[in-house]
Amino acid sequence: PYRQLLCKHAPSICTITPTTRSSSALAQTRNNMAIIRQLRLLTAIVVTFLASSTAESPTFGSSVTKDLKNQFVDNTFDAHADFVDFDYDNFDGDRRLQSGGSSGSSSGGSSSSTTERCNFWCQLKNSMAQTIIGLLLICVSPCLMWKNEGRHVTELRRIDFCRNNAVVIDNVELPSDDQLGQLVHFTGNVTVDDNAIELSSGSALNLTSPLGKALVVKRTCMIYQKFEHAEQHVKNDVVGGGTTTTTTYTVKEDWSPMGPGPETLPHLPNEHNSRGIWDELIAASGSEVEAGPVTNGMPTEIMALLAAANPAKAPNGISVSPAARVGGFGLSKDVIMEHPLVFLAEWTPVPSDYVPDVVEGLPELRKDRYGNLTTVEEGEQPTNGDVMIKYEYAGDGFDASFVVEQILLDSDPETGVPMHKYGVSKAPIIDDKCCGRIHDDLGVIWMVRRGTHDLKEMIDMAKQDEATLTKILRIVCLVLIIIGWTMLFSIFSTLLHTLPLLGQLGDFAIFLVALILGCVCFCSVTAVAYIRYRPLLAFGILALAAAITGICFWRLGDAAEASIQPTMQPVASPKYLFFDDAVVPDLEPEHISVEYY
């Protein structure tokens, strides 16, 4: 009777009236329901094996078998099926139907789903590809380890060269020709004095007037666009080794600094993007209109990084002050842009007075209360195609420390004669070895940091950064080689996943083997690299290890010899005989003799 209560579409709450039955009847019911469940499971296993073995054959029988398998698996292993968590051992005659919550509920936005089925043979083919990739990782990772150790030693030599050869300039305001072409260290305040800068002159999107005390000024244009957000759900078959991957695409709207996205989203054909006045913004900035989308569905965070890497791309704009200096050293645009963490660490919105209220040819733009130009009306939410223009600047007035080469600044075709005589550049390093007979080219180096730091602090921080980078790269190489060994054994993992429980146990065993092999390879390559790049340290470690090993074997040998020596029979303790009637006189110890019996 309890099997008759099963229904495909159960109501949200369905209660069964408790009934009183004898213990024997309850026991019989539990046994019957357990047998039925086992039969359903066995049938699903058989049908799954048949479908996995015939899925590659385009016959009617394989299609029917596959449909039957899907039906049995869905009915047997569905998380929302009725009585799927029934406790047969503790059944007491009461049962409440589970609410069959809808698994396809929508959040209100447009969405689509794609389902991909990969059976055993498909997984086997993928595992063979993973084996090839794993073999490549096993071959490439040791090379990366080797290069990392060599790079680390070279970088340490560069830092030591700076420590031994850098000339400290005490008065940064008055550099001299004596240090020209040498590696110098100085600290000072980054300033532009009373000079002011603006964006491209003649542009409708320029500032109303030049901005003073600004090291860099930039204009960032963003457009409100739709993007695809994909979520994947992978369902592994209990048996057979197959997987079903369901990818759900939903719409996400956000501000994009990379311009308009694709006109139609690839997986959501009903969702479209509008370019708005983007083409007019490009024309107003003085550049030609770009053709086609520029985002290709990339995440907003990645687009922001790319936009920061190319801030001069129309309709964006950027301007660097040619008057930037530290004491008597001028700072070129290349020096400032190559060290954003030093010179561009703090961005401040441009004061609202410098932002134009009206842009010629673009009546849709208005200035909001934050000083931005936008097409969004006050109090309204942005819609697709709306644009927003932000004006920001990086101010001067902060201290910076340098270990660079002192050079003479040449005249520039754009800026003309430089405002300062001396400048800074990367210093080429030639290290002499063997009393100057060998000249080793170590490349170039320069150190620029925000704040006031003496030469010793600069060297220490450079060594700490290099040590941290080397450790990170070592961990990355170790992870890559472990992944490579894991992927090399992916075929065995696929074979083990055809049976329940064996798949997880096999994955764990393969991971342990890959971990051991990866660590052995990592330690071996690192040891050989130490012998190549750090022979004194490597041979010192080997000598210490050999000494410890010799001492251990020596002590073990002494213990072994002591264990095989013959043991002498113990001698009984002496016995003293005294007679009852005897009178022992007072004697000195040397007059007493002891007899042994």
N, C-alpha and C positions, 0 to 999 in steps of 0.2 A: 504493500500500500504506500510506502514512503517513496518508491520510485515513481508513482503516479503523480506526486506533487511537483516533480521537475517540470519546468516550463521554460521555453526559449526566451520569452520576454517577461521577466518577473516584475511585478509592481515594485514601487520604491520601498514599501514595507508590507510584508506579507507574513502573518503569524499563524502558526499551526496550533490548534488547540491541544494541550497536553492530554495524553491518554495513559491509562494505567494498564500495563501489560506484565505478564509474568516474566521472570528472569530468563527462563528457557526461550520464550518467544523473542525477547530482546537479543539474546545471544545468537539465535538463528538469523535474525534480521541483520545483525552485524556481519555474520559470516557471508550471507548472500550478497550484501552490498560490497564487501571486500573482494569477493570473487568477480563481481561485475566490473569493478574498477581495474582489477588485474587483467581481465580479458580485454578491456578497452586499451590499456597500456600495451599489451602484447600485440594487439591488432595494429596499433599505431606504429610500433617498431617494425613490424613486417612490411607494412605498406611504405614506410620511409625508406627501407633498404631497397625495395623494388623501384621506387621512384628515383632514388639516387643512381641506381645501376642502369636505368633506361632513359634518363633525362636527355642524353645526347642523341638518342635515336628518334627521328621525326616520324613516329608511327602513331596511329590512333590509340594503340594500347598504352603507350607510355604517357600520352596526354591524359588519358582516363586515370591511369595509376597515380599520376602527379596530382590530379584534382582530388582523388580519394585521399591521398596522403595529406594534402593541405586541410581537407575537411576534418580528418581524424585528429591531426595535430592541433588544429584550432579548437576543436571541441574538448580535447583531452587536456591541453596545457594552457588554455586561455585563463588569464589572471582574473577575469570577471565572470567565469563560468560558475553556475550554481553548485553548491556543495563541494567545491574544489578543495576546501580546507576542512572537510567534515572529519570529525574525530570519532572514528568507529568504536574505539575501545572504551571511550567514556560516554557513549550515547545513552541517554536516559529517557528517551521518548519524546523530548522536546526539540524543535528545530525551527529556526527562523531563516527565511530565504534571504540571500544577500541581494543588495540593491545593485542592479546592473547598470552602473554609471556609464554614460556615453563617453567613448574614447575618442570621438571625433568632434568634440566641442570646439567651436571657433571663438576667438577672442574679439571678433568684430572686424578685423582687418582682412585683406585679401591674402589667401594662402593657397598653396598647391603642394601636392605630395607625389613623390616618385618612389616606386618600390623596385628593387633589384634583387633577383634571386640568384644565388651562387651555390650550386650543388657541390658534391664531393669532387667531381672532375674539374670543375672551375676552381675550387680551392687548391687542388693539386697543381693546376697550371700556375696559379698565383704563387704558390710556394716555391715552384721552380724558379720563377722570376726573382723571388726574395732570396733564394739561394745564391743566384748570380750576384745580386746586389750585396749580400753579406760577404761573398768572396772578395768583391772589390773593396769593401770597407776594411776587411782584414789586411788587404795589401796596402791600402792608402793610409790607414791610421798609423802604422809604424813610421812611415815617411813623415807624417805630420809631427809625431813625437820627436823624431830626429831633428827636424827643422826648428821645432820649438826650443829644444835644448841649445842648439847652435845660436838661435836668435837671442836667447836669454844671456848667454855668455858674451855675445857681441854687444848687447845693450849695457851690460855691466862694465864692459871695457870703455864704452863711450862715457858712461857716468864717471868712471875713475879718471878718464882724460879731462873731463870738465873740472873735477875736483883739484887735479894737479896743475892745470894750465890756465884756468880762468883768472882774469885780472879784475880785481874789485875796484870799481870807480866810486870814490867817496862823494865827490861833488858832481851830481848828475847834470847840473845846469851848465857845467863848463867841461865838456869832453874835449880831448885833444887828439892830434894826429898821431901821438905815440902809440895808441892802442888800435890804430886803423888796421883792419884785417885780422885782429886777434879776437879770441874768445873773452868776452867781458861779462861782468855781473854788476847790475845796478838796480836800484829800487827808486820809485818816485810816484808822483801823482799824475794820473792820466787826465789831461785837460785839452780843451779846444780854445781856451782863452775867450775872447769876445766874438768869435766867428759864429755865424749862423748858417744853417743849411736848409734846403728845401728839396722836394721831389722834382721830377722832370719839369723844367720851366716850360710854360706855354700849354701845359696839359690842363684840361678842365677838372681833373681830379687832384690837382696840386693843392698845397696848403695856401691859405690866403696871404701868408707872409713867412719869410724864413724864420726858423726856430733856433733859438740860441741855447747854449749849454747842452747840445745834443751831439753825441758821438755818431749815432746812426738813427735814421728815420726810415720807417717802412710803412707801406700801405698794403693791407691784406684784404682781398675781395673774396667773399664766400657766397654760395648760392644754396638755397634749401632744396634738397633733392631726395629722391626715393632710392633705397638700396635693398638688395636681397639679403635676408638673414636666414642662413641654412642651419638646420639642426638634424643630426643623424641619429637614428635608433637602430641598433644592430641586434637581431634576435637569432641566437644560435639554436640549431636543432638539437634536441636531446640526443639523438642518434643520427648517424649518417654523415656528420661533419659539414653539413651545409649551413648557410647563413642567409638571412633575409634582412636587407638594409633598406630602411624607410627614411627618405630625406624629405623634410618638410621645409618649404620656403615660405617665409613671411616677409611682409614689407616693413622696413624701418626708414624713418625720415629723420634727417639731420642736416646740419650745415656742413657743406663741403668746400674746402679751400682749393680743390683741384678742378673747379669748373663744372659744367653740366655733365651729368651721367648719360648713359645710353638712353635713347628716346623711348625704347620699350625694354622692360626688364626681361632677361632671357627666359626665365622659368615662370614669369607672371605676365603673360601677354596682355592682360587687361590693365596693367599698371604702366603709366607713361610719365615721362619727365619733361618739364617745360624749361626752355633756355631763358625765359624771361627777357631781361634787358642786358644779358651777359655780352652779346655781340656789340651792343652800344657802349658798354663799359670798356671793351677792348679798343674800340675806335676812339673813345674819349681819352684813353691813356696814350694815344699816339702810335698804336701798333695795329697790324692787320688782323682781320677776323680769322680765328682758327676754325678749321673744319673738322666736324666729327667729335665724338665724345672723347674724354681724356681720363675717365676714371676706371672703366672696365670692371666695375663692381668691387673695387678694393675696399677694405674696411676704412672707416673714417680715421682711425688712429694712424694707419699706414699712410693715408693721403696727407695727413697733417705733417708727418715726418718728411714726405717728399716735397711738400710745399715749403717747408723750412729749408730744405736743401737747395731750392731754386726760387728765392723770394722775388727775383726780378722778372719772372714770367708774367706777361700781360694777362689781365689788367693789374696785377700786383706791381709794386714798385719799391725800390730801396735806394737810399742815398747815404754815403759815408763821408764824414767830414775830412777834407784834405788837411785841416789844421791840427789834427790829433797829434799829440806829442807827450813825451815823458822827459821833462827837463830839456836837454839839448838834443834829444833823439826824436826824430819824426816817426810816426806810425803810419805805414801805408795801408791801403784798403785790403791787400792780401793778408797782411799780418792780423788785422782786426777780424776778418771773416774766417780765418783759419783757426781762431781760438774763441768760439762763441761762449764757452763756459767762463772765460775771463772777461771779455769785453761786452758780451750780449747776454749776460746772466739775468739782468733785471730790465724788464720792459715796462714802460709807464705810458698810459694813454695820453695822447697829445691834448693839450688844453682845448676846450671847446671853441675858444676864440679863433684858433688857427684852422678850424675845420669849416669849409664853405657851407653856407646855409642853402644855397641853390647851385646846382650844377647845370651849366649851359648845355642844352640839348637833351637833358634827362630830367623832365619835370616830375617823374615818378619818385625820385629820391627826396628824402627829407632827413633832417638831423634830429635824432632822438635825444633823450635827456642824458644819455651816457656819452654824447659826443660822436656817435657813429652815424654814418649815412646809411639809410635803409629804405626799402619799399614797404615795410610792415607798418601799418597804421598803429597809432598809440592805443594800447589796451587790447589789441587783437593778436591772435596766434599766427605765426608764419605759415604760409601755404607754399605749395610747390612752385618754384620759379622765383620766389622772393630773393633779393640780394641784400647783403650787408657789407659795408666797407668800414674797416677799422684802421685808425691811424695811431701808431705807437712809436716811441723813441727810446733809445738807450742813452742815458745821461752820462756825463763825465764826472770827475771829482772823486774817484776812488784810487786807491794805491795798487800798484802792480810791481812784480819782481821779474827780472829777466836774466837769463844766461844765454847770450846770443853773440853773433859776430858783429862787430862794429864796421859799418860800410859807409861810403859816400852816396848820397841820394842823387840820382840822375834826373834830369828834366823829363817830364812826361808830356806826350803830345796833347793830352786832354787837359791836364791841370797846369801845364807850363812849368816854370821854374819852381822847385820845391821850396817850402817856407823854411826848412831846416837843412843844415848842411849834412848832418849825420843821420843814419838810419840803422835798422837792425835787419838781420837776415839769418838763415840757417848756416851753421858753421860746419864746413867739411872737416873730417877728422882723419888724419893719417898717423897711425901709431907705429913708432919705430921699435924694432926688436933686435936682439943680438948685436948690441952696441951700434945701432943705426944701420946695420947691413941689410935688414929686412924692413920694408915699408908696407904696413898692412892698412888697407883702406877700409875704415869702419863706417863709411857713409856720412850722413849729416845728423846734426842734433841741435836742438834749441829748447829751452825751458822757459815757459811763460806761465806765471801763476798770479792769481788775484790775491792782494794783500802784501804786507811787508815781510819778507823772509831774507835772512842772510844766506851766504853761500852754503854753509853747512846744512842749514834747514832745507834748502833747495835740493841738495844732494841726497839727504836722508829721505825726503818725500819722493824723489824720483826712484830711489831703490825700493821703497815700500810699494809704490805703484807697479814697478816692474815685477816684484815678487808676487804681488796679487794677480797680475795678468798671467804670469807663468803658471801659477797654481790653477787658475781657471782653465787655461788651455790644456793643462795636463788632465784635469778632470774631464774636459770635453773629449780629448783623445781616448781616455779610458772608457768613457761611455760609448763612444763610436765603435771601439773594437769589441766591447761586450755585445752591442747590438749586432755587429757583424757576425759574431759566433752564433748568436741566437737565431739570426735569419738563415745562417748556413744550415741549421738543423730544422728549418721550418717544415720540410717534407715529413719528418717524423712526427712533428706536432699535428700536422694535418691528418696523418694516418691514425694517430691516437685519438683524435677528436671524433672519430666515427663511432665510438662507444662512450656511454655515460661514465663520468668520474675519471676515466683514464686520460681524458683531454687535459683536465686541470692538473692532475698528478704529473702528466708528461710535460706540461709547460713549466711546472716548478722544477722538475729534474733537469730539463734543458737549460733553464736559467742558471741553475747551480753549476752545471758543466761549463756554460758560457762564461760565468763569473770567474771560475777557476782558470780557464784557458786565457781569458782576457787579462787577468791579473798577472799570470805568468808571462805573457807576451809583453805587457807594459813594463814589468820589472826588468825583463831581459833587454829590451830596447833601451830603456833608461840607463841601465848599467853600461851597455856598450857605448851609448852617447856620452856618458860621464868619462869613460876611458878616452874617447876621442877628443872631447872638448875640455875636460878637466882632468888631465892625467895625474897630476900630483894628488888631488883630492881622492880620485878613484883608487890609485895604488895605495894611498894611505889607509883608506877604508878596507881594501883587500888585505893589507898587511896586518891591520888590527884584527880582522876576522880570522886570518890564519893563525895569529898568536893565540887568540881565544880558543880556537879549535885545537891547537897543539897542546895547550894547557889542559883542556878537557880530556883529550886522549891520554896524556901523560898521567893524570890522576886516575883515570879509569884503568890504565895498565897497572899502576901500583896496587889498586884495589884488587885486580884480578890475580896478581902474583901473591898477594897476601892470602887470598882465598884458597890457593892450591898448595901452600906450605903444610908439611905434616904437623900434626898436633901432638905434643909430648903428654905421656900419661901423668896425671897429677900425683904429687908426693903427699903421703899422709902426714898429718901434723904430729909433732913429737909428743910423746907421753912420758910423764914423770911418775915414778914408782916410789911410794912411801910406805914404810912398814909401821904397824901400830905401835910396837914397843921401841922403835928406833928413835934415837935422840939426835937430831940434826944440829950440829954445832953452828955457831955463827961463822960463816965463811965468806970470803970475798968472792965476787962473781968470777974472777979468773981461776978459782980453785974448784969450780963446779964443772963437771963433765956430764954431757947428755948422751945417752945411748938410745938408738933407734931399734925397734923390734918390728 
